[in-house]
Amino acid sequence: MTDPGDYKDHAVRPYVLTQGRARPSRNTIGLDTLLVVTEAGKPLPVSASRQERELVRMCRRLLSLAEAAAYLELPLSVASILASDLVDSGHLTARSRIPEVARPSQNMLKEVLDGLRRLR
């Protein structure tokens, strides 16, 4: 028989970690969203899970949601829910990518590059 200490939290079902929720509270947190601890750095409540504590610890440096999910060995959907909760509670800040409509078009970038080349 294996030692119970050999198991991490793999025996804990994802719905337990997310309190039965299947979707995050905010839809702005995506695969490439960057997470970082807020400047306030307020302590987590005693009821915070091991995964939430680890996520906050890891996010002392900028970290993407995909990296966090991999390090925590959690499905991306579960990591997204945990990260969303921590953003809602003010423990993490999420820096999302630039929306498609705000990005310059490839044609415009090419025109800028051509213009810069003509300056030489």
Order of alpha helices (4+ residues) and beta strands (2+ residues): alpha-beta-alpha-beta-alpha-alpha-beta-alpha
